Amino acid sequence: MSERSTPDPHGTRGSGTIARGSAIDRARELSAPYTTKPGVIGIYLVGSASRPFRDRLSDYDIEVAMDDAAYAATPMEERHVFVIDEGPPKKVDHEFYLRSWSELVALERSTHDLDHYPFQHAAILHDPTGRLATLFRRLAVLPPGVREVRLKVHYLETVFALGRAAKCLDRDRELAARLILGEAGLALVKLLAVARGSWAPTRHWAAEELRLLGIPDDLLGHAAAILAAPTHDGLKDLRDAIHRYLDGLGESFHHDRMALVRWAFLTAAGKQAFRTWGVQ
């Protein structure tokens, strides 16, 4: 890993939201020197810089896919290089992260959202053979069978956590209630994303990503209000809002709660589903 400082030739310091097109243009300019390096298969941009909500604090997360031999021959300090914008505010301006091709291909077998969601929106900057585009299409897909199982898992995680939080409020255990509500919030993010046929987004951009997936603002606002100031009525209202949203999507798996609980606790498939997909 190495670090450098850089001036601001594009005049982006202090600005608000930055157009995605201009961000991608700059990322392509920054990555140009890597396009001629031996063993480079392709280059792509991930993170908030590739999304419509990029802002002045966003950095350019640029990843470089390399064939395995070239990656192995690359010194460790060159596999991750980042450049500091002295600001104010001081922040990382851009970084290059090198990845071997075999590592990227192996992500197809991963059960981690972070190994899939970024590739739904990655901006490909350099892909002369089309290998990146082909792989990213596969990484981005949430299989229908996975969606079906994860809906059950994240729904139960959410409603169980809301119920436990209510008990903590009854016991005047505010810290415990907030910790459990954090788990409920994470499970809810996953539930809503999966319901829309998507891998779950990163936590720090969850609200923005869920809005882009079509999740209503009132449901997101409801969840945020409960996290900020939990009440018994608010917990119940949020649970009811989740049910209404799932009903509106035509889902019915949540109508028979006892059948879901038995699946989760009494069947090998349910136990394995929670081990695989449950919030850790």
HUHU-V657278 format. One record per backbone hydrogen bond with DSSP energy under -0.5 kcal/mol. NH is the residue of the N-H (numbers start at 1). CO is the residue of the C=O. Records with the same first field share a line. If there is no record, write none. Layout:
NH=CO ; CO
This chain:
2=80
4=82
6=84
11=8
15=12
18=54
23=19
24=20
25=21
26=22
27=23
28=24
29=25
30=26
31=27
32=28 ; 29
34=31
35=31 ; 32
36=33
37=34
40=37
41=39 ; 65
42=65
43=126
44=63
45=123
46=61
49=59
50=47
51=48
54=51
58=55
60=93
61=46 ; 59
62=60 ; 95
63=44 ; 61
64=97
65=42 ; 63
66=99
67=39
71=67
72=68
73=69
74=70 ; 71
78=75
79=75 ; 76
81=96
82=2
83=94
84=4
85=91
86=6 ; 84
91=85
93=83
94=83
95=60
96=81
97=62
98=79 ; 96
99=64
101=66
104=100
105=101
106=102
107=103 ; 104
108=105
109=106
110=107
115=112
116=113
117=113
119=116
120=116 ; 117
121=117 ; 118
122=118
123=45
124=122
125=43
126=43
130=127
134=130
135=131
136=132
137=133
138=134
139=135
140=136
141=137 ; 138
143=141
147=143
148=144
149=145
150=146
151=147
152=148
153=149
154=150
155=151
156=152
157=153
158=154
159=155
160=156
161=157
162=158
163=159
164=160
165=161
166=162
167=163
168=164
169=165
170=166
171=167
172=169
173=168
174=172
177=173
178=174
179=175
180=176
181=177
182=178
183=179
184=180
185=181
186=182
187=183
188=184
189=185
190=186
191=187
192=188
193=189
194=190
195=191
196=192 ; 193
197=194
198=193
205=202
206=203
209=205
210=206
211=207
212=208
213=209
214=211
215=210
220=216
221=217
222=218
223=219
224=220
225=221
226=222
227=223
228=224
229=225
235=231
236=232
237=233
238=234
239=235
240=236
241=237
242=238
243=239
244=240
245=241
246=242
247=243
248=244
249=245
250=247
251=246
255=252
257=255
260=256
261=257
262=258
263=259
264=260
265=261
266=262
267=263
270=263
271=267
272=268
273=269
274=270
275=271
276=272
277=273
278=274
